[in-house]
Amino acid sequence: LGRICLDILKDKWSPALQIRTVLLSIQALL
């Protein structure tokens, strides 16, 4: 589910927000 959400965000959001989302996702896993 997380990967699907990231794919949707990549399609709609700007690269900066994509990176921020990825970092938040990584922190959530940690």
N, C-alpha and C positions, 0 to 999 in steps of 0.2 A: 504493500500500500504506500509506503514511504517513497519508493522509486516512482510510482505513478504520479504522486503529488509533485515530486520534483520535476518530472517531465512536463506537467501542466504549467508549473511555474516558469520553466525555461521558455515555454512558448509565449507566455503572456508578460513576464517580468523582464526588466533590464538586466544585463550581465552583472552589475553591481549587486542587485538584490538576489540574484542567483547565488553568487558567492556567499553572501551573508546567510542565505537560507541553508546552504550546504554546511557552513561552519556551525550554525545552530543545530543542525541535524546531527553532526558529529559529536557536539557537546552533549546532546541528549543521549546518545548511545553511550558516552563515557559516564 
